[in-house]
Amino acid sequence: MGTRDQLVDSARELLWERGYVGTSPKAIQQRAGAGQGSMYHHFAGKKELALAAVQRSAEELLDAADAQLGTSGTAVDRVTAYLRREREVLKGCPIGRLTQDPDIVADPVLRAPVDETLTRVRARLAAVLDEGRVAGELAAELDTAALAATIVAVLQGGYVLARAANTPEPFDQAVSGLLALLAAHRR
């Protein structure tokens, strides 16, 4: 891995752990094992590096979603695989946590990939649910866009509950409750 990638990965980890204000260029450089000159060779400043880090986190989140949602099987099976996939629950969602960072939300450039990622996940989920509805697996009257938004909201809320309790149990309960609601719409 090159210096640029090490800087981006270090920034990703620190943004996830500390937020934008708590992530200093010096801390990024130290974690990456890179000097100040290396950082400014690759990036104009902290904001540009943070944007690259957010974009990489977004790519990973979307790839992970596609890994479950893009497989064969029923829509419910694919959504279940997505919901039950391994996650670092107590660390929270690397994209969802950024929505709570006032400096990220206040900056349209840094907020844009966060919003785009959550929008794309909702759209991907809605498309899978639409496939299930068209195939007769799910009720014809199901509002798939609303259910997709609910799925994302439950996941993000589950992270919050788990972090507050310092145990993954509330997250797992939220996912189980969501799957029970989804089962009620099966045909």
Long-range contacts (C-beta under 8 A, 24 or more apart in sequence): 3-32, 3-34, 3-38, 3-42, 4-42, 6-32, 6-33, 6-34, 7-32, 7-34, 7-38, 7-39, 7-42, 7-43, 7-49, 8-49, 8-52, 8-53, 8-56, 9-53, 9-56, 11-49, 11-50, 11-52, 11-53, 12-53, 12-54, 12-56, 12-57, 12-94, 15-50, 15-53, 15-54, 15-57, 15-94, 15-98, 15-101, 16-57, 16-91, 16-92, 16-94, 16-97, 17-91, 19-97, 19-101, 19-103, 19-104, 20-50, 20-101, 20-103, 20-104, 20-110, 21-101, 21-103, 23-50, 25-49, 47-107, 47-109, 47-110, 50-104, 50-110, 51-109, 51-110, 51-113, 54-95, 54-98, 54-104, 54-110, 54-113, 54-114, 55-113, 57-94, 57-95, 58-95, 58-113, 58-114, 58-116, 58-117, 60-94, 61-93, 61-94, 61-95, 61-117, 61-121, 62-117, 62-120, 62-121, 62-124, 65-121, 65-124, 65-125, 66-124, 69-124, 69-125, 69-128, 74-132, 74-135, 74-137, 75-128, 75-129, 75-131, 75-132, 75-133, 75-135, 75-137, 75-138, 76-132, 76-137, 76-138, 76-182, 76-183, 76-186, 78-128, 79-125, 79-128, 79-129, 79-151, 79-182, 80-179, 80-182, 82-125, 83-151, 83-155, 83-175, 83-178, 83-179, 84-175, 87-171, 89-158, 89-159, 89-162, 89-168, 89-171, 90-162, 90-163, 90-166, 90-167, 90-168, 92-159, 92-160, 92-163, 93-155, 93-156, 93-159, 96-155, 96-156, 96-159, 97-159, 99-156, 118-152, 121-152, 122-148, 122-149, 122-151, 122-152, 123-148, 124-148, 125-151, 125-152, 136-187, 137-186, 137-187, 138-185, 138-186, 138-187, 139-185, 139-186, 139-187, 142-185, 147-182, 147-185, 150-178, 150-181, 151-178, 154-178
